[in-house]
Amino acid sequence: MELILEKKVSASTIIMTELVLPQHTNQLGNLLGGQLMHWIDICAALCAAKHSQRICVTASVDKIDFHHPIKLGEVVSLTASLNRVFNTSIEVGVKVFGESYKTGKRIHTNTAYLTFVGVDEEGRPVKAPQAIPETEDEKRRFEEALQRRENRLKFRRKDI
């Protein structure tokens, strides 16, 4: 495999679309939170893997807030974008939208930040290619990722 030292952030974006079916819902006909978290994790893992060209495992998930319910029959769109690379860890942000094709209404329902680590054939962490942000939004997310990482590390030290 060719060793790549850096890649553009835009080269790793993943867009997933899912239809909310009865097996994805609770008794109120709303998408189960756990199902949405599963889709978020898959979308983000694909983004990290596309960037690193390796299998990536979930290292952490930041807080997820559920702002609006997504109903049975609606469509869920997830967009995963690489935010920043820290040696072996990769932060990915996922934006979630719920959409009713009947009404045409589309609403931002969730944002989540996840950290992944690329691993080799023995499951050991491997250094990831650096991320090159190009747009103003990518540069903003790149800078904000550093603050989130510092907060995660601070919180982790308190747990020990």
Secondary structure, 3 states (H helix, E strand, C coil): CCCCCEEEHHHHCEEEEEECCHHHECCCCEECHHHHHHHHHHHHHHHHHHHHCCEEEEEEECCCCCCCCCECCCEEEEEEEEEEEECCEEEEEEEEEEECCCCCCEEEEEEEEEEEEEECCCCCECCCCEEECCCHHHHHHHHHHHHHHHHHHHHHHHHC
